[in-house]
Amino acid sequence: MTLNSPPLCPRLLRPFALDPHRIAPDKTGHALFALGDPEIRHRLETVVGSFATGYNAALAVRRGPLDLGAVPHELRGFAHEGAAMSRTLLDLMTLSRGRGLNDLLAGSGRRYLHLIDVGAGWAFARLRVRPWRGIKDGTGLSRWLAWDGWGFHQAYFHPETVFARQRIERAARGAVRPVRDQGIGRALWFHTCADPAHIARIIGAFPAERRADVWAGIGLAAVYTGAQPPEVLARLSDAAAGHRDHLAQGAAFAAKAHVLSGEVPDHCEPAALALCGVPVKVAAGWTDAALAEATGRGDGVAAYQFWRARIRNAWQNQSGGVPT
């Protein structure tokens, strides 16, 4: 399996396969992407290719565990995100109640729980079905990350509607909107080719009450993709003035996701230090401690938001930052 050669799918499913070249950011309306640094563009295109590889692999193997060992480890999370999307699509279309997705979680997906929930959200957005309708709920409080995946899907494939017109889908309004906006922040990282100045300009045009959640998505994408070096992340942190706690919260989520995978990429440590001010394992520990507190508050979206807030509080305690 290579990033540019999707595995063969059963004939009836081939129309659903993803061509990594057709879904590259410069082919989906992300005009700023084409203006970015060629090295950064290549890195982000590789991420998209890994997503497509996982998606197509799961489309070809609809049930049971999935072997994504041929994908480089630092890109394997993106491949699992793609696999979760196609498994969820198939589960919804075949009314299997989530059998294929559960098989993924029972195998290698157990190390990528957050990415699995996010990937499922892509499928719900594609079919315009509210998470987790038709499928058994995801993995604890992190299942709310499906709305993050929903937001990423909408922003990635409809950037003009989401970033310029700032429209919110009817299903994503209300209490889940902040989670959805974290997802559009992750997509904005791709839309702008990870450029701090472009990111700040676009977020600055959003209503004040939505900017913090978009910055959280930027922090998550910055640490998880590893597309920019620490000196650029320092500029990013300056650009997020007033929302640095949300930027750090997203970065801590990414740190935890890498730690859970069992092998932290080299780029993660300097990125965590730049955006969280602490090493990867400390930032990941913030998410664990906050989750332990949030779990006692039930499993609704309010508990998920409390989880995020406690991570921000940990950053504030460490940095002396002022809450926003």
C-alpha positions in Angstrom: 0.0 0.0 0.0 1.3 3.4 -0.9 -0.1 6.9 -0.4 -0.7 7.3 -4.1 -2.1 3.9 -4.9 -5.4 3.2 -3.1 -6.2 -0.5 -2.5 -8.8 -2.0 -4.9 -12.3 -1.9 -3.7 -15.2 -4.2 -4.6 -16.6 -3.0 -7.9 -19.9 -1.7 -6.4 -17.9 0.4 -3.9 -15.4 1.9 -6.3 -17.5 5.1 -7.0 -17.0 5.9 -3.3 -13.2 5.6 -3.4 -11.1 8.8 -2.8 -8.5 10.0 -5.2 -5.9 11.8 -3.1 -5.1 14.1 -6.0 -8.7 15.2 -6.5 -9.1 16.0 -2.8 -5.8 17.9 -2.4 -6.5 21.3 -0.9 -5.7 23.2 -4.1 -8.4 21.2 -5.9 -11.1 21.9 -3.4 -11.3 25.7 -3.3 -8.5 26.5 -0.9 -7.1 29.3 -2.9 -4.6 30.4 -0.1 -3.1 27.0 -0.1 -1.5 27.4 -3.5 0.2 30.6 -2.3 1.9 28.8 0.6 5.5 27.5 1.0 6.1 24.5 -1.3 7.6 22.5 1.5 4.6 23.1 3.8 2.2 22.3 0.9 4.0 19.0 0.3 3.7 18.1 4.0 0.0 18.8 4.1 -0.7 17.1 0.8 1.0 14.0 2.3 -1.4 14.2 5.2 -4.4 14.3 2.8 -2.9 11.3 0.9 -2.6 9.4 4.2 -6.3 10.1 4.9 -7.3 8.8 1.5 -5.1 5.7 1.9 -6.9 4.8 5.2 -10.3 5.6 3.7 -9.8 3.4 0.7 -8.2 0.6 2.7 -11.3 0.4 5.0 -13.5 0.6 1.9 -11.8 -2.5 0.5 -11.9 -4.4 3.8 -15.3 -3.6 5.2 -15.2 -5.8 8.3 -12.7 -7.0 10.9 -9.4 -5.4 11.8 -7.5 -3.2 9.4 -3.7 -3.3 8.7 -2.4 0.2 8.1 1.2 -0.8 9.0 2.5 0.3 5.6 1.7 3.9 6.4 4.5 5.8 8.2 3.8 5.9 11.9 3.6 9.7 12.1 0.9 9.7 9.4 -1.0 6.7 10.7 -3.5 8.8 12.7 -4.6 10.5 9.5 -5.0 7.1 7.9 -7.2 5.9 10.8 -9.3 9.1 10.5 -9.9 8.2 6.9 -10.7 4.6 7.7 -13.2 5.7 10.3 -15.0 7.8 7.7 -15.4 5.0 5.2 -16.3 2.4 7.8 -19.0 4.8 9.2 -20.3 5.6 5.8 -20.7 1.8 5.1 -22.3 1.2 8.5 -24.8 3.9 8.0 -25.7 2.8 4.5 -26.0 -0.9 5.4 -27.8 -0.2 8.8 -25.1 -2.3 10.6 -25.3 -0.2 13.8 -21.6 0.5 13.7 -20.2 -3.0 13.3 -17.4 -2.0 10.9 -16.4 1.0 13.0 -16.3 -1.2 16.1 -14.1 -3.7 14.3 -11.7 -0.8 13.6 -11.7 0.2 17.2 -11.1 -3.3 18.4 -7.9 -3.5 16.3 -5.3 -0.9 15.6 -7.9 1.9 16.0 -7.7 1.6 19.8 -4.5 3.7 19.7 -6.3 6.3 17.6 -9.5 6.8 19.5 -9.7 10.5 19.0 -9.0 10.2 15.3 -11.7 7.5 15.0 -14.3 9.8 16.5 -13.3 12.7 14.3 -13.3 10.5 11.1 -16.8 9.2 11.9 -17.9 12.9 12.0 -16.7 13.3 8.4 -19.2 10.5 7.4 -22.1 12.0 9.4 -21.5 15.4 7.7 -21.2 13.8 4.2 -24.6 12.1 4.7 -26.1 15.0 6.7 -26.9 12.8 9.7 -26.4 14.1 13.2 -23.8 12.1 15.2 -24.3 9.4 16.4 -27.7 8.6 14.8 -27.8 5.1 13.4 -24.6 3.9 15.1 -23.9 3.1 18.7 -22.3 6.0 20.5 -18.5 6.5 20.1 -15.9 6.3 22.8 -17.0 8.1 25.9 -16.7 11.9 26.0 -14.4 11.9 23.0 -17.4 10.9 20.9 -18.2 14.6 20.8 -15.2 15.0 18.5 -17.5 13.7 15.8 -18.7 17.3 15.6 -15.1 18.4 15.2 -14.9 16.0 12.2 -18.2 17.4 10.9 -16.8 20.9 11.0 -13.6 19.9 9.3 -15.5 18.2 6.5 -17.7 21.2 5.9 -14.9 23.7 5.9 -12.6 21.5 3.9 -15.0 20.9 1.1 -17.0 24.2 1.3 -14.4 26.8 2.3 -16.1 29.7 0.7 -19.4 29.0 2.6 -17.6 28.4 6.0 -14.8 30.9 6.0 -16.1 33.7 3.8 -19.8 33.5 4.5 -19.4 32.0 8.0 -22.5 29.9 7.7 -23.2 27.2 10.3 -25.2 24.2 9.2 -28.6 24.0 11.0 -27.7 20.7 12.6 -24.5 22.1 14.1 -26.0 25.1 15.8 -26.5 25.4 19.5 -24.5 23.5 22.2 -22.4 21.6 19.6 -21.3 24.7 17.6 -18.1 25.2 19.6 -17.0 21.7 18.9 -17.8 22.1 15.2 -15.9 25.4 15.1 -12.8 23.6 16.6 -13.0 21.4 13.5 -13.2 24.3 11.1 -10.1 25.6 12.8 -8.2 22.4 11.9 -9.4 22.8 8.3 -8.3 26.5 8.3 -4.8 25.2 8.9 -4.9 23.5 5.5 -6.9 26.3 3.8 -4.1 28.8 4.6 -1.2 26.4 4.1 -0.5 26.9 7.9 0.4 30.6 7.5 0.0 32.5 10.8 -0.9 35.9 9.1 -3.6 34.4 6.9 -5.0 32.4 9.8 -5.2 35.5 12.1 -6.9 37.5 9.3 -9.6 35.0 8.7 -10.3 34.2 12.3 -10.4 38.0 13.1 -13.3 38.3 10.6 -15.4 35.8 12.6 -17.8 37.0 15.4 -15.9 37.5 18.6 -17.7 34.6 20.4 -16.6 32.1 17.8 -12.9 33.0 17.5 -11.6 31.1 20.5 -12.9 27.7 19.3 -11.4 28.2 15.9 -8.1 28.9 17.5 -8.4 25.7 19.5 -8.6 23.8 16.2 -5.5 25.6 14.9 -3.6 24.5 18.0 -4.7 20.9 17.4 -3.7 20.9 13.8 -0.4 22.7 14.4 0.9 20.1 16.8 -0.6 17.0 15.1 0.5 17.8 11.6 4.0 19.1 12.5 3.9 21.2 9.4 5.6 24.3 10.8 8.8 24.7 12.9 8.9 26.2 16.4 9.8 29.7 15.2 6.7 29.9 13.1 4.6 28.5 15.9 5.9 31.3 18.1 4.4 33.8 15.6 1.2 31.8 15.6 1.1 32.1 19.4 1.6 35.8 19.1 -1.2 36.0 16.5 -3.6 34.2 18.9 -3.2 36.9 21.6 -6.3 36.8 23.7 -7.0 33.2 22.8 -3.7 31.5 23.7 -5.4 29.3 26.3 -7.7 27.8 23.5 -4.7 27.4 21.2 -2.9 25.5 24.0 -6.0 23.4 24.7 -6.1 22.2 21.1 -2.3 21.6 21.1 -2.7 19.5 24.3 -5.4 17.4 22.6 -2.9 16.7 19.8 -0.2 15.8 22.2 -2.4 13.3 23.9 -3.4 11.8 20.6 0.3 11.3 19.7 1.1 9.8 23.1 -1.8 7.4 22.8 -0.5 6.1 19.5 2.6 4.7 21.3 5.2 6.6 19.3 5.5 10.4 19.5 6.9 11.9 16.3 10.0 14.1 16.6 8.1 17.3 15.6 5.6 16.9 18.4 8.0 17.9 21.3 9.1 21.3 20.0 5.5 22.0 18.9 4.1 21.3 22.3 6.8 23.4 24.0 6.0 26.3 21.6 2.2 26.3 22.1 1.7 24.7 25.6 5.0 25.7 27.2 5.5 22.2 28.5 6.8 18.8 27.1 4.4 16.5 25.3 3.8 14.1 28.2 2.9 17.0 30.5 0.4 18.4 28.0 -1.0 15.0 27.5 -1.3 14.7 31.3 -3.4 17.8 31.4 -6.0 16.2 29.2 -6.0 13.0 31.3 -6.5 14.9 34.6 -9.2 17.1 33.0 -11.0 14.1 31.6 -11.0 12.4 35.1 -12.8 15.5 36.4 -15.2 15.8 33.5 -16.2 12.2 33.6 -18.0 12.7 36.9 -20.3 15.3 35.1 -22.0 12.8 32.8 -21.4 12.2 29.1 -23.2 15.2 27.5 -21.7 18.0 25.5 -21.5 20.2 28.6 -19.1 17.6 30.2 -17.1 17.7 27.0 -16.9 21.5 27.2 -15.9 21.2 30.9 -13.1 18.8 29.8 -11.8 21.5 27.4 -12.1 24.2 30.0 -10.1 22.3 32.6 -7.3 21.8 30.1 -7.2 25.6 29.5 -7.1 26.1 33.2 -4.1 23.8 33.5 -2.3 26.0 30.9 -3.3 29.1 32.8 -1.9 27.7 36.0 1.4 26.7 34.3 1.9 29.9 32.3 0.2 32.6 34.5 -1.9 33.3 31.5 -5.1 35.3 31.8 -8.4 33.4 31.1 -10.3 34.6 28.0 
